Amino acid sequence: MSESKALCHPSSVDSLSTSAATEDHVSMGGWAARKALRVVEHVEQVLAIELLAACQGIEFLRPLKTTTPLEKVYDLVRSVVRPWIKDRFMAPDIEAAHRLLLDQKVWEVAAPYIEKYRMEHIPESRPLSPTAFSLESLRKNSATIPESDDL
């Protein structure tokens, strides 16, 4: 992660004056794009490791079950990476999880549940903040709030 943080500093700071400052316009776009690609590659590896850690966490909670979508993702990961019972070299496991992400396999397993889950768990109206409210919403929930004509 430290390498990614270093790669995120502006590429323009590496631009140097040339020809006695008469040709100072130097596009650093190519270098910036290469650095951005490297950061994306790092993030992919981190996500693969987090996916493996989440599946191992589920192992610790067995025989309990989680949600259907998570069980499907768990089964997908376990089809290519066995649980850790003792220490072992993890690079092949990380690469296998990374391949699942790159090939969109995790997305394919989870996608059918995303809209269904979102619609089932989002209230019809949600306040902008925990302290936000309106008299109209209070009137719906309480018979003691007078109508606006009575205020």
Secondary structure by P-SEA (a helix, b strand, c coil): caaaaaaacccccccccccccccccccaaaaaaaaaaaaaaaaaaaaaaaaaaaaaaaaaaccccccaaaaaaaaaaaacccccccccccaaaaaaaaaaaaaaaaaaacccaaaaaaaaccccccccccccccaaaaaaccccccccccc
